[in-house]
Amino acid sequence: MKMRSLALCGLAAGAFATPAYAQTTLTYSSWVPPTHHITIWQANWTKEVEKATNGRVKFTSLPKAPAAAPGTFDAVRDGLVDLSFVTASYTPARHILPLMAELPGAGETAEINSVAYSRIHWKYFQKVGEYKGVKLLGVWTHGPGQMFTKKPISGIADIQGLKIRTGGGVAEAVANALGASAFVKPAPESYELLNSGIADGVFFPFESVVSFKLESVLTQATVFPGGMYSSSFGFFMNQDKWNKLPKRDQAAIEKLSGEYVARSAGQSWDRADVVGINALKKVNVKIVTASPALQAEVRKRSAPIIDDWVKKASAKLPNAKQALDEFHAELKKVAAELKK
């Protein structure tokens, strides 16, 4: 009888015992629609972390982003959400160095651009501290940025005065340099801007056509090899929450950060660009490669934007021009790696 009582006590104690490990639950959010490929990418990344930490780190998605897109960095830093991402274009005064990856003259795909940019960021930019206040997990770019309009474009004269929605940063500067009247609005507002006539066109990667359901309000996509610009993104976590994670869980997350993030997010964007191209073809939106003359004019008018970035970046990073030159070399290196 005594042995039976002891056994029952042992079972009871086991029922109320604490788990063998502590579990941390973090929140994450996205400012683009739930169906957007990068929202899905982020959700998949959180699942990879849960698996890598054997469930010690878990995530829950907020039903709505706690701040408008430009306020995402502050929202994560201040703990309104633990994990999110945002384009540097929305905060160009704060994030000057990441705009390097948005300049004209980048590579042919998001994966090429993202991996090359990631290597330059961690080598040169991270130490400057433009992402200070959060735990930066990775950077990437979207696919080559192109021009989508409600009217045909054949030359530079057709662009003069067009009201073009951009995400700001380099895209806005390029649009203005071409003679358009550029303005900045969050990407999810693009359909209404085009449909209502507030915008005559948008600068986007092909992916955005489907993500924001724009194919029905467009007439032409004017394609520039390598794009006229790109958008660079930062993916980050609340610093205090990061600091409180056990070392082994931090190590597991680090393995899924850096170039891993750049490559997987870039690949996701490239797949989404193909979907966008097919959607335009399906509704007979013209996809026209810009003439050599128009390409040359865009390069000529964009050159001062590159020079301006070097000047501003050099105030923070004296060897900014070297970093830009290495970025262009890295673009070729990554493209060659992907062909093997």
Contacts in CASP RR format, 6 or more apart in sequence:
PFRMAT RR
TARGET T0000
AUTHOR 0000-0000-0000
METHOD contacts of the structure
MODEL  1
MKMRSLALCGLAAGAFATPAYAQTTLTYSSWVPPTHHITIWQANWTKEVE
KATNGRVKFTSLPKAPAAAPGTFDAVRDGLVDLSFVTASYTPARHILPLM
AELPGAGETAEINSVAYSRIHWKYFQKVGEYKGVKLLGVWTHGPGQMFTK
KPISGIADIQGLKIRTGGGVAEAVANALGASAFVKPAPESYELLNSGIAD
GVFFPFESVVSFKLESVLTQATVFPGGMYSSSFGFFMNQDKWNKLPKRDQ
AAIEKLSGEYVARSAGQSWDRADVVGINALKKVNVKIVTASPALQAEVRK
RSAPIIDDWVKKASAKLPNAKQALDEFHAELKKVAAELKK
21 54 0 8 1.000
21 56 0 8 1.000
22 56 0 8 1.000
22 246 0 8 1.000
23 55 0 8 1.000
23 56 0 8 1.000
23 57 0 8 1.000
23 58 0 8 1.000
24 56 0 8 1.000
24 57 0 8 1.000
24 58 0 8 1.000
24 241 0 8 1.000
24 244 0 8 1.000
24 245 0 8 1.000
24 249 0 8 1.000
25 58 0 8 1.000
25 59 0 8 1.000
25 60 0 8 1.000
26 57 0 8 1.000
26 58 0 8 1.000
26 59 0 8 1.000
26 60 0 8 1.000
26 82 0 8 1.000
26 83 0 8 1.000
26 237 0 8 1.000
26 238 0 8 1.000
26 241 0 8 1.000
27 59 0 8 1.000
27 60 0 8 1.000
27 61 0 8 1.000
27 62 0 8 1.000
27 81 0 8 1.000
27 82 0 8 1.000
27 83 0 8 1.000
28 42 0 8 1.000
28 43 0 8 1.000
28 46 0 8 1.000
28 59 0 8 1.000
28 60 0 8 1.000
28 61 0 8 1.000
28 62 0 8 1.000
28 81 0 8 1.000
28 82 0 8 1.000
28 83 0 8 1.000
28 84 0 8 1.000
29 61 0 8 1.000
29 62 0 8 1.000
29 64 0 8 1.000
29 65 0 8 1.000
29 66 0 8 1.000
29 75 0 8 1.000
29 81 0 8 1.000
29 83 0 8 1.000
29 84 0 8 1.000
30 36 0 8 1.000
30 38 0 8 1.000
30 39 0 8 1.000
30 42 0 8 1.000
30 61 0 8 1.000
30 65 0 8 1.000
30 84 0 8 1.000
30 85 0 8 1.000
31 65 0 8 1.000
31 67 0 8 1.000
31 68 0 8 1.000
31 69 0 8 1.000
31 72 0 8 1.000
31 84 0 8 1.000
31 86 0 8 1.000
31 186 0 8 1.000
31 188 0 8 1.000
32 38 0 8 1.000
32 39 0 8 1.000
32 187 0 8 1.000
32 188 0 8 1.000
32 211 0 8 1.000
33 39 0 8 1.000
33 188 0 8 1.000
33 211 0 8 1.000
33 212 0 8 1.000
35 211 0 8 1.000
36 211 0 8 1.000
37 207 0 8 1.000
37 211 0 8 1.000
37 268 0 8 1.000
37 269 0 8 1.000
37 271 0 8 1.000
37 272 0 8 1.000
38 85 0 8 1.000
38 265 0 8 1.000
38 268 0 8 1.000
38 269 0 8 1.000
40 268 0 8 1.000
41 264 0 8 1.000
41 265 0 8 1.000
41 268 0 8 1.000
42 83 0 8 1.000
42 84 0 8 1.000
42 85 0 8 1.000
42 235 0 8 1.000
43 61 0 8 1.000
45 256 0 8 1.000
45 261 0 8 1.000
45 264 0 8 1.000
46 59 0 8 1.000
46 83 0 8 1.000
48 256 0 8 1.000
49 57 0 8 1.000
49 59 0 8 1.000
49 252 0 8 1.000
49 253 0 8 1.000
49 256 0 8 1.000
50 57 0 8 1.000
50 58 0 8 1.000
50 59 0 8 1.000
52 252 0 8 1.000
52 253 0 8 1.000
52 255 0 8 1.000
52 256 0 8 1.000
53 248 0 8 1.000
53 249 0 8 1.000
53 252 0 8 1.000
53 253 0 8 1.000
56 246 0 8 1.000
56 249 0 8 1.000
57 245 0 8 1.000
57 249 0 8 1.000
57 252 0 8 1.000
57 253 0 8 1.000
59 83 0 8 1.000
62 81 0 8 1.000
65 72 0 8 1.000
65 75 0 8 1.000
65 81 0 8 1.000
65 84 0 8 1.000
66 75 0 8 1.000
66 80 0 8 1.000
66 81 0 8 1.000
67 74 0 8 1.000
67 75 0 8 1.000
67 80 0 8 1.000
68 186 0 8 1.000
69 86 0 8 1.000
69 87 0 8 1.000
69 90 0 8 1.000
69 186 0 8 1.000
69 187 0 8 1.000
70 86 0 8 1.000
70 90 0 8 1.000
70 91 0 8 1.000
70 186 0 8 1.000
71 86 0 8 1.000
71 90 0 8 1.000
71 91 0 8 1.000
72 84 0 8 1.000
72 85 0 8 1.000
72 86 0 8 1.000
72 90 0 8 1.000
73 86 0 8 1.000
73 91 0 8 1.000
73 94 0 8 1.000
73 134 0 8 1.000
73 236 0 8 1.000
75 81 0 8 1.000
75 84 0 8 1.000
76 82 0 8 1.000
76 83 0 8 1.000
76 84 0 8 1.000
76 134 0 8 1.000
76 236 0 8 1.000
76 237 0 8 1.000
76 238 0 8 1.000
77 133 0 8 1.000
77 134 0 8 1.000
77 238 0 8 1.000
77 239 0 8 1.000
79 238 0 8 1.000
79 240 0 8 1.000
79 241 0 8 1.000
81 238 0 8 1.000
82 237 0 8 1.000
82 238 0 8 1.000
82 241 0 8 1.000
83 236 0 8 1.000
83 237 0 8 1.000
83 238 0 8 1.000
84 235 0 8 1.000
84 236 0 8 1.000
85 233 0 8 1.000
85 234 0 8 1.000
85 235 0 8 1.000
85 236 0 8 1.000
86 233 0 8 1.000
86 234 0 8 1.000
87 167 0 8 1.000
87 231 0 8 1.000
87 232 0 8 1.000
87 233 0 8 1.000
87 234 0 8 1.000
88 95 0 8 1.000
88 98 0 8 1.000
88 99 0 8 1.000
88 102 0 8 1.000
88 169 0 8 1.000
88 231 0 8 1.000
88 232 0 8 1.000
88 233 0 8 1.000
88 234 0 8 1.000
89 99 0 8 1.000
89 102 0 8 1.000
89 166 0 8 1.000
89 167 0 8 1.000
89 168 0 8 1.000
89 169 0 8 1.000
89 170 0 8 1.000
89 171 0 8 1.000
89 172 0 8 1.000
89 231 0 8 1.000
89 232 0 8 1.000
90 167 0 8 1.000
90 168 0 8 1.000
90 186 0 8 1.000
92 99 0 8 1.000
92 168 0 8 1.000
92 169 0 8 1.000
94 130 0 8 1.000
95 130 0 8 1.000
95 131 0 8 1.000
95 232 0 8 1.000
96 130 0 8 1.000
96 309 0 8 1.000
96 312 0 8 1.000
96 313 0 8 1.000
96 316 0 8 1.000
97 121 0 8 1.000
97 124 0 8 1.000
97 125 0 8 1.000
97 128 0 8 1.000
97 130 0 8 1.000
97 313 0 8 1.000
97 316 0 8 1.000
97 317 0 8 1.000
97 320 0 8 1.000
98 117 0 8 1.000
98 121 0 8 1.000
98 125 0 8 1.000
98 130 0 8 1.000
98 139 0 8 1.000
98 232 0 8 1.000
98 234 0 8 1.000
99 169 0 8 1.000
99 170 0 8 1.000
99 232 0 8 1.000
99 309 0 8 1.000
99 313 0 8 1.000
100 117 0 8 1.000
100 120 0 8 1.000
100 125 0 8 1.000
100 232 0 8 1.000
100 309 0 8 1.000
100 313 0 8 1.000
100 320 0 8 1.000
100 323 0 8 1.000
100 324 0 8 1.000
100 327 0 8 1.000
101 113 0 8 1.000
101 117 0 8 1.000
101 120 0 8 1.000
101 139 0 8 1.000
101 141 0 8 1.000
101 230 0 8 1.000
101 232 0 8 1.000
101 327 0 8 1.000
102 141 0 8 1.000
102 169 0 8 1.000
102 170 0 8 1.000
102 171 0 8 1.000
102 229 0 8 1.000
102 230 0 8 1.000
102 231 0 8 1.000
102 232 0 8 1.000
103 170 0 8 1.000
103 229 0 8 1.000
103 302 0 8 1.000
103 305 0 8 1.000
103 306 0 8 1.000
103 309 0 8 1.000
103 324 0 8 1.000
104 170 0 8 1.000
104 174 0 8 1.000
104 227 0 8 1.000
104 228 0 8 1.000
104 229 0 8 1.000
104 298 0 8 1.000
104 299 0 8 1.000
104 302 0 8 1.000
104 305 0 8 1.000
104 306 0 8 1.000
105 226 0 8 1.000
105 227 0 8 1.000
105 328 0 8 1.000
106 112 0 8 1.000
106 113 0 8 1.000
106 141 0 8 1.000
106 144 0 8 1.000
106 226 0 8 1.000
106 227 0 8 1.000
106 230 0 8 1.000
106 331 0 8 1.000
107 113 0 8 1.000
107 116 0 8 1.000
107 144 0 8 1.000
107 226 0 8 1.000
107 331 0 8 1.000
107 335 0 8 1.000
108 144 0 8 1.000
108 225 0 8 1.000
108 226 0 8 1.000
108 335 0 8 1.000
109 143 0 8 1.000
109 144 0 8 1.000
109 266 0 8 1.000
109 270 0 8 1.000
110 140 0 8 1.000
110 141 0 8 1.000
110 142 0 8 1.000
110 143 0 8 1.000
110 144 0 8 1.000
110 205 0 8 1.000
110 230 0 8 1.000
110 265 0 8 1.000
110 266 0 8 1.000
110 267 0 8 1.000
110 269 0 8 1.000
110 270 0 8 1.000
110 273 0 8 1.000
111 263 0 8 1.000
111 266 0 8 1.000
111 267 0 8 1.000
111 269 0 8 1.000
111 270 0 8 1.000
111 334 0 8 1.000
111 338 0 8 1.000
112 331 0 8 1.000
112 334 0 8 1.000
112 335 0 8 1.000
112 338 0 8 1.000
113 141 0 8 1.000
113 143 0 8 1.000
113 144 0 8 1.000
113 230 0 8 1.000
113 266 0 8 1.000
113 331 0 8 1.000
114 139 0 8 1.000
114 140 0 8 1.000
114 141 0 8 1.000
114 262 0 8 1.000
114 263 0 8 1.000
114 265 0 8 1.000
114 266 0 8 1.000
114 269 0 8 1.000
115 259 0 8 1.000
115 262 0 8 1.000
115 263 0 8 1.000
115 266 0 8 1.000
115 330 0 8 1.000
115 334 0 8 1.000
116 327 0 8 1.000
116 330 0 8 1.000
116 331 0 8 1.000
116 333 0 8 1.000
116 334 0 8 1.000
117 139 0 8 1.000
117 140 0 8 1.000
117 141 0 8 1.000
117 232 0 8 1.000
117 262 0 8 1.000
117 327 0 8 1.000
118 138 0 8 1.000
118 139 0 8 1.000
118 140 0 8 1.000
118 258 0 8 1.000
118 259 0 8 1.000
118 261 0 8 1.000
118 262 0 8 1.000
118 263 0 8 1.000
119 259 0 8 1.000
119 330 0 8 1.000
120 323 0 8 1.000
120 326 0 8 1.000
120 327 0 8 1.000
120 330 0 8 1.000
121 138 0 8 1.000
121 139 0 8 1.000
122 258 0 8 1.000
123 323 0 8 1.000
123 326 0 8 1.000
124 317 0 8 1.000
124 319 0 8 1.000
124 323 0 8 1.000
124 326 0 8 1.000
125 317 0 8 1.000
125 323 0 8 1.000
126 136 0 8 1.000
128 316 0 8 1.000
128 317 0 8 1.000
130 316 0 8 1.000
131 234 0 8 1.000
131 236 0 8 1.000
133 239 0 8 1.000
134 236 0 8 1.000
134 237 0 8 1.000
134 238 0 8 1.000
134 239 0 8 1.000
135 236 0 8 1.000
135 237 0 8 1.000
135 238 0 8 1.000
135 239 0 8 1.000
135 242 0 8 1.000
136 234 0 8 1.000
136 235 0 8 1.000
136 236 0 8 1.000
137 235 0 8 1.000
137 236 0 8 1.000
137 237 0 8 1.000
137 253 0 8 1.000
137 257 0 8 1.000
137 258 0 8 1.000
137 261 0 8 1.000
138 234 0 8 1.000
138 235 0 8 1.000
138 236 0 8 1.000
138 257 0 8 1.000
138 258 0 8 1.000
138 261 0 8 1.000
138 262 0 8 1.000
139 232 0 8 1.000
139 233 0 8 1.000
139 234 0 8 1.000
139 235 0 8 1.000
139 258 0 8 1.000
139 261 0 8 1.000
139 262 0 8 1.000
140 232 0 8 1.000
140 233 0 8 1.000
140 234 0 8 1.000
140 235 0 8 1.000
140 261 0 8 1.000
140 262 0 8 1.000
140 265 0 8 1.000
140 266 0 8 1.000
140 269 0 8 1.000
141 230 0 8 1.000
141 231 0 8 1.000
141 232 0 8 1.000
141 233 0 8 1.000
141 266 0 8 1.000
141 269 0 8 1.000
142 205 0 8 1.000
142 207 0 8 1.000
142 230 0 8 1.000
142 231 0 8 1.000
142 233 0 8 1.000
142 266 0 8 1.000
142 269 0 8 1.000
143 205 0 8 1.000
143 206 0 8 1.000
143 207 0 8 1.000
143 227 0 8 1.000
143 230 0 8 1.000
143 266 0 8 1.000
143 269 0 8 1.000
143 270 0 8 1.000
143 273 0 8 1.000
144 205 0 8 1.000
144 224 0 8 1.000
144 225 0 8 1.000
144 226 0 8 1.000
144 227 0 8 1.000
144 228 0 8 1.000
144 230 0 8 1.000
145 171 0 8 1.000
145 203 0 8 1.000
145 204 0 8 1.000
145 205 0 8 1.000
145 224 0 8 1.000
145 227 0 8 1.000
145 228 0 8 1.000
145 229 0 8 1.000
145 230 0 8 1.000
145 231 0 8 1.000
146 203 0 8 1.000
146 204 0 8 1.000
146 205 0 8 1.000
146 206 0 8 1.000
146 221 0 8 1.000
146 222 0 8 1.000
146 223 0 8 1.000
146 224 0 8 1.000
146 227 0 8 1.000
146 228 0 8 1.000
147 153 0 8 1.000
147 159 0 8 1.000
147 164 0 8 1.000
147 201 0 8 1.000
147 203 0 8 1.000
147 221 0 8 1.000
147 222 0 8 1.000
147 224 0 8 1.000
147 228 0 8 1.000
148 201 0 8 1.000
148 202 0 8 1.000
148 203 0 8 1.000
148 204 0 8 1.000
148 209 0 8 1.000
148 214 0 8 1.000
148 218 0 8 1.000
148 220 0 8 1.000
148 221 0 8 1.000
148 222 0 8 1.000
149 162 0 8 1.000
149 200 0 8 1.000
149 201 0 8 1.000
149 218 0 8 1.000
149 219 0 8 1.000
149 220 0 8 1.000
149 222 0 8 1.000
150 194 0 8 1.000
150 197 0 8 1.000
150 200 0 8 1.000
150 201 0 8 1.000
150 217 0 8 1.000
150 218 0 8 1.000
150 219 0 8 1.000
151 158 0 8 1.000
151 162 0 8 1.000
151 200 0 8 1.000
151 219 0 8 1.000
151 220 0 8 1.000
152 158 0 8 1.000
152 219 0 8 1.000
152 220 0 8 1.000
152 286 0 8 1.000
152 288 0 8 1.000
153 159 0 8 1.000
153 220 0 8 1.000
153 222 0 8 1.000
153 288 0 8 1.000
153 290 0 8 1.000
153 294 0 8 1.000
154 291 0 8 1.000
154 294 0 8 1.000
155 290 0 8 1.000
155 291 0 8 1.000
155 293 0 8 1.000
155 294 0 8 1.000
155 297 0 8 1.000
156 178 0 8 1.000
156 179 0 8 1.000
156 294 0 8 1.000
156 297 0 8 1.000
159 178 0 8 1.000
159 179 0 8 1.000
159 180 0 8 1.000
160 179 0 8 1.000
160 180 0 8 1.000
161 179 0 8 1.000
161 180 0 8 1.000
161 181 0 8 1.000
162 179 0 8 1.000
162 180 0 8 1.000
162 181 0 8 1.000
162 200 0 8 1.000
162 201 0 8 1.000
163 180 0 8 1.000
163 181 0 8 1.000
163 183 0 8 1.000
163 197 0 8 1.000
163 198 0 8 1.000
163 199 0 8 1.000
163 200 0 8 1.000
163 201 0 8 1.000
164 175 0 8 1.000
164 180 0 8 1.000
164 181 0 8 1.000
164 182 0 8 1.000
164 183 0 8 1.000
164 199 0 8 1.000
164 200 0 8 1.000
164 201 0 8 1.000
164 202 0 8 1.000
164 203 0 8 1.000
165 182 0 8 1.000
165 183 0 8 1.000
165 184 0 8 1.000
165 185 0 8 1.000
165 189 0 8 1.000
165 190 0 8 1.000
165 193 0 8 1.000
165 194 0 8 1.000
165 199 0 8 1.000
165 201 0 8 1.000
165 202 0 8 1.000
165 203 0 8 1.000
166 172 0 8 1.000
166 175 0 8 1.000
166 182 0 8 1.000
166 183 0 8 1.000
166 184 0 8 1.000
166 202 0 8 1.000
166 203 0 8 1.000
167 184 0 8 1.000
167 185 0 8 1.000
167 186 0 8 1.000
167 187 0 8 1.000
167 203 0 8 1.000
167 231 0 8 1.000
168 182 0 8 1.000
168 184 0 8 1.000
169 184 0 8 1.000
170 229 0 8 1.000
170 230 0 8 1.000
170 305 0 8 1.000
170 309 0 8 1.000
171 182 0 8 1.000
171 203 0 8 1.000
171 228 0 8 1.000
171 229 0 8 1.000
171 231 0 8 1.000
172 182 0 8 1.000
172 183 0 8 1.000
172 184 0 8 1.000
173 182 0 8 1.000
173 305 0 8 1.000
173 308 0 8 1.000
174 203 0 8 1.000
174 228 0 8 1.000
174 229 0 8 1.000
174 298 0 8 1.000
174 301 0 8 1.000
174 302 0 8 1.000
174 305 0 8 1.000
175 182 0 8 1.000
175 203 0 8 1.000
176 182 0 8 1.000
177 301 0 8 1.000
177 302 0 8 1.000
177 304 0 8 1.000
177 305 0 8 1.000
178 297 0 8 1.000
178 298 0 8 1.000
178 301 0 8 1.000
183 199 0 8 1.000
185 193 0 8 1.000
187 204 0 8 1.000
187 208 0 8 1.000
187 211 0 8 1.000
187 212 0 8 1.000
188 212 0 8 1.000
190 199 0 8 1.000
190 202 0 8 1.000
190 204 0 8 1.000
190 208 0 8 1.000
190 212 0 8 1.000
190 214 0 8 1.000
191 212 0 8 1.000
191 213 0 8 1.000
191 214 0 8 1.000
191 217 0 8 1.000
192 198 0 8 1.000
193 199 0 8 1.000
193 202 0 8 1.000
194 201 0 8 1.000
194 202 0 8 1.000
194 214 0 8 1.000
194 217 0 8 1.000
194 218 0 8 1.000
195 217 0 8 1.000
201 218 0 8 1.000
202 208 0 8 1.000
202 214 0 8 1.000
203 228 0 8 1.000
203 229 0 8 1.000
204 214 0 8 1.000
205 230 0 8 1.000
205 231 0 8 1.000
205 269 0 8 1.000
205 272 0 8 1.000
205 273 0 8 1.000
206 221 0 8 1.000
206 272 0 8 1.000
206 273 0 8 1.000
206 274 0 8 1.000
206 276 0 8 1.000
206 277 0 8 1.000
206 280 0 8 1.000
207 269 0 8 1.000
207 272 0 8 1.000
207 273 0 8 1.000
207 275 0 8 1.000
207 276 0 8 1.000
208 214 0 8 1.000
209 215 0 8 1.000
209 218 0 8 1.000
209 221 0 8 1.000
209 276 0 8 1.000
209 279 0 8 1.000
209 280 0 8 1.000
210 272 0 8 1.000
210 275 0 8 1.000
210 276 0 8 1.000
210 279 0 8 1.000
211 272 0 8 1.000
215 276 0 8 1.000
215 279 0 8 1.000
215 280 0 8 1.000
215 282 0 8 1.000
215 283 0 8 1.000
215 285 0 8 1.000
216 283 0 8 1.000
218 280 0 8 1.000
218 285 0 8 1.000
219 285 0 8 1.000
219 286 0 8 1.000
220 285 0 8 1.000
220 286 0 8 1.000
220 287 0 8 1.000
220 288 0 8 1.000
221 280 0 8 1.000
221 285 0 8 1.000
221 286 0 8 1.000
221 287 0 8 1.000
221 288 0 8 1.000
222 288 0 8 1.000
222 289 0 8 1.000
222 290 0 8 1.000
222 294 0 8 1.000
223 287 0 8 1.000
223 288 0 8 1.000
223 289 0 8 1.000
223 290 0 8 1.000
224 289 0 8 1.000
224 290 0 8 1.000
224 295 0 8 1.000
224 298 0 8 1.000
225 289 0 8 1.000
225 295 0 8 1.000
228 298 0 8 1.000
228 302 0 8 1.000
233 265 0 8 1.000
235 261 0 8 1.000
235 265 0 8 1.000
242 250 0 8 1.000
245 253 0 8 1.000
277 287 0 8 1.000
280 287 0 8 1.000
281 287 0 8 1.000
290 298 0 8 1.000
306 324 0 8 1.000
309 320 0 8 1.000
309 324 0 8 1.000
310 320 0 8 1.000
310 321 0 8 1.000
310 324 0 8 1.000
313 320 0 8 1.000
313 323 0 8 1.000
314 320 0 8 1.000
314 321 0 8 1.000
317 323 0 8 1.000
END
